[in-house]
Amino acid sequence: MRNSLKSGLALLFIITASSIAAKYFFIKKNTADVVVRHQAFQAETVSSPADREKGLGGRDSLCENCAMLFVFPLEGKYAFHMKSMEFDLDIIWISGGKIAYIARNIPHSFKETVDSPVPADMVLEINAGLSDKYHFQEGDDVKVN
């Protein structure tokens, strides 16, 4: 009886620990800490074509220090649109760990695509005005953890 109780408790512990570890892994897998010029953002990461297509569309807002980080398999010139957007954005193209280009204060109603003149391997979307507030500029370091 005693061995059965010990075995049962050990099994319960293993299942609980595995569940917590799996939850932590999956949560961390879809988020990243992004630091731009000493300013930290908690970014939701997207890398699949379907998630990149949807982006922040359909959401009502984005918290002050929240962001969306688009991760691309290859460096290239990636265009963005404001389809289904409810709030304005700053869009930051990143190449080699540095800001390559910033499109500032893009209105949510903007109908055309927003392009970068230079290639990038990641793009960070943040609330409009934050690039100016934090004095972001091309060449600033970007760290992703």
C-alpha positions as CSV (number, residue, x, y, z in Angstrom):
1,M,0.0,0.0,0.0
2,R,2.8,2.4,0.9
3,N,4.7,1.7,-2.3
4,S,1.5,2.3,-4.3
5,L,1.0,5.6,-2.6
6,K,4.6,6.6,-3.2
7,S,4.4,5.5,-6.9
8,G,1.1,7.5,-7.3
9,L,2.6,10.6,-5.8
10,A,5.7,10.3,-7.9
11,L,3.5,9.9,-11.0
12,L,1.4,12.9,-10.1
13,F,4.5,15.0,-9.6
14,I,5.9,14.0,-12.9
15,I,2.7,14.7,-14.7
16,T,2.3,18.1,-13.0
17,A,6.0,19.1,-13.7
18,S,5.6,18.0,-17.4
19,S,2.4,20.0,-17.8
20,I,4.1,23.1,-16.3
21,A,7.2,22.7,-18.4
22,A,5.1,22.2,-21.6
23,K,3.0,25.3,-20.9
24,Y,6.2,27.3,-20.3
25,F,7.8,26.0,-23.5
26,F,4.8,26.8,-25.7
27,I,4.2,30.3,-24.2
28,K,7.9,31.2,-24.5
29,K,8.0,29.8,-28.0
30,N,5.6,32.4,-29.3
31,T,7.0,35.4,-27.4
32,A,10.3,37.2,-27.4
33,D,11.8,40.0,-25.3
34,V,12.9,42.7,-27.8
35,V,15.1,45.6,-26.7
36,V,15.5,48.5,-29.1
37,R,17.9,51.3,-27.9
38,H,17.4,50.3,-24.2
39,Q,13.6,50.1,-24.5
40,A,12.1,46.7,-23.8
41,F,9.1,45.3,-25.6
42,Q,7.3,42.0,-25.0
43,A,6.7,40.8,-28.5
44,E,4.4,38.1,-29.9
45,T,6.4,36.3,-32.6
46,V,5.0,35.1,-35.8
47,S,6.7,33.2,-38.5
48,S,4.1,31.2,-40.4
49,P,2.7,32.7,-43.6
50,A,-0.9,32.6,-42.2
51,D,0.1,34.3,-39.0
52,R,2.2,36.9,-40.9
53,E,-0.8,37.6,-43.1
54,K,-3.1,38.3,-40.1
55,G,-0.6,40.1,-38.0
56,L,-2.3,42.5,-35.6
57,G,-5.4,42.8,-37.8
58,G,-8.7,42.5,-35.9
59,R,-7.3,43.5,-32.5
60,D,-8.6,46.6,-30.7
61,S,-5.2,47.8,-29.3
62,L,-1.7,46.9,-28.3
63,C,-0.4,47.6,-24.8
64,E,2.3,50.3,-24.4
65,N,5.3,47.9,-24.3
66,C,3.8,45.2,-26.4
67,A,4.8,44.4,-30.0
68,M,4.5,41.9,-32.8
69,L,7.7,40.5,-34.2
70,F,7.6,39.0,-37.7
71,V,10.5,36.6,-38.3
72,F,11.4,35.7,-41.9
73,P,13.4,32.7,-43.1
74,L,15.4,34.9,-45.5
75,E,16.4,38.5,-45.6
76,G,14.2,40.3,-48.2
77,K,12.1,43.4,-48.9
78,Y,8.8,42.7,-47.1
79,A,5.7,44.8,-47.5
80,F,3.0,45.3,-44.9
81,H,-0.6,46.4,-45.1
82,M,-3.0,47.8,-42.5
83,K,-5.9,45.4,-43.4
84,S,-8.4,45.0,-40.5
85,M,-6.3,47.3,-38.3
86,E,-8.0,49.3,-35.5
87,F,-5.0,51.3,-34.4
88,D,-2.0,53.1,-35.9
89,L,1.5,51.6,-36.0
90,D,5.2,52.3,-36.3
91,I,6.7,49.5,-38.4
92,I,10.4,48.8,-37.9
93,W,12.4,46.7,-40.3
94,I,15.4,45.0,-38.7
95,S,18.5,43.5,-40.4
96,G,21.5,42.0,-38.7
97,G,20.4,43.1,-35.3
98,K,20.0,46.8,-36.3
99,I,17.1,49.0,-37.3
100,A,17.2,49.1,-41.1
101,Y,14.2,51.4,-41.7
102,I,11.2,52.8,-39.8
103,A,7.8,53.7,-41.2
104,R,6.4,56.0,-38.5
105,N,2.8,56.8,-37.6
106,I,1.1,54.6,-40.2
107,P,-2.7,55.3,-39.9
108,H,-4.9,52.2,-39.4
109,S,-7.0,53.4,-42.4
110,F,-4.0,53.4,-44.7
111,K,-5.0,51.4,-47.9
112,E,-1.7,50.9,-49.6
113,T,1.2,48.6,-48.7
114,V,4.0,49.9,-46.5
115,D,7.4,49.1,-47.9
116,S,11.0,49.2,-46.8
117,P,13.6,50.4,-49.3
118,V,16.1,48.0,-47.8
119,P,16.0,44.2,-47.0
120,A,15.3,42.9,-43.5
121,D,15.1,39.6,-41.7
122,M,12.6,40.7,-39.0
123,V,10.0,43.4,-38.7
124,L,8.7,44.8,-35.4
125,E,5.3,46.5,-35.1
126,I,4.7,48.8,-32.2
127,N,2.2,51.5,-31.3
128,A,2.4,54.6,-33.4
129,G,4.5,57.4,-32.0
130,L,6.8,55.1,-29.9
131,S,9.6,55.3,-32.4
132,D,9.6,59.1,-31.9
133,K,9.0,58.9,-28.2
134,Y,12.1,56.7,-27.7
135,H,14.1,58.4,-30.4
136,F,14.6,55.2,-32.5
137,Q,16.6,55.7,-35.6
138,E,18.2,53.6,-38.4
139,G,21.3,51.9,-37.1
140,D,20.1,51.4,-33.5
141,D,20.8,48.0,-32.0
142,V,18.0,45.5,-31.6
143,K,18.3,42.5,-29.3
144,V,15.9,39.6,-29.4
145,N,15.8,37.1,-26.6
